[in-house]
Amino acid sequence: MRLDESEQSDNLQDLRGSGGGFGGGGMPVPGGRGGLGIGAILILGLIGYATGIDPRILIGGAQLLMGGGDGQVMQQPAPQASGPPTDESGRFISAVLANTEKVWGTTLPQQTGKSYPPPKLVLYSRETPTACGSGQRSAGPFYCPLDQKVYIDLGFFDDMKQRFGLQMGRFAIAYVVAHEIGHHIQNVLGTLPRVEAEQRRLGSRDSNGLQVRIELQADCYAGVWAANADQQYKIIEQGDVEDALKAASAVGDDTLQKETQGYVVPDSFTHGTSAQRTRWFSTGLKSGRLSSCDTLNANTL
């Protein structure tokens, strides 16, 4: 992957040296009546990691069972950033973020007429408070629409190697970042809040089905970013696309469930199968257009 790493994003917050921590707050509190304890959240995170179910869905469901209500959030102020990253991995993530800002800054207005407000990206270690609850390494990288931030513990990529034997190259890691930025695009376009409102009215099976479509669209948007980034900045080198497709396949719900529990439960899928994830990333990469990513109305995923 060709990337000008001298270009660093001003929107990256490196909290890895600040200790993170919870400080007794930062959890979503349904109806303002208290939330889950840290121990319970850790257990739900591990269950989600093992089954392929998004831990945020498990945590949110458990919190609703405890208190119901309107989903108000009591937010603990996040620790102050410790400055721009100086390590190679941190600087690479910052450079990828800077590239997404340039690409979406021109591509989104051209294709939708909407301006692009760049999100923040937070690097943390082990756990950190967020407006969407506790950010934890076991949950993997995620986007929080309430504070419009992407959260990544770089140890997640080590976990993928140790647990599943997946050696993720630079372009594969960039794909993961671009996927989370894809959720920010959904938020900007209003797709994410509409779907989340619909999910609250549905049972778990139908809600999971909608979540799969949202995740596959984020994969497609990652492909759209890659196509436009390559057109504008020639970032893709030989083997990069195969690297990203291998990563997309490795994090398919069916593959993860087979690896962790030995069998597949399709009704619990929240991100899509390996074939679906590679197909929609490829769709965005080939077209370079957001309009090709209408997974919410697609007859076949």
Secondary structure, DSSP 8 states (H G I E B T S, - for coil): ----TT---TTEEE-TTTT---TT---B-GGGS----HHHHHHHHHHHHHHT--HHHHHHHHHHHHH-SS--B----------S--SHHHHHHHHHHHHHHHHHHHHHHHHHS------EEEE-SSEEEETTEEEEGGG-SEEETTTTEEEE-THHHHHHHHHH-----HHHHHHHHHHHHHHHHHHHHTHHHHHHHHHTTS-HHHHHHHHHHHHHHHHHHHHHHHHHHHHHH----TTHHHHHHHHHHHT-HHHHHHHHHSS--GGG-SS--HHHHHHHHHHHHHH--GGGG-TTS-S--
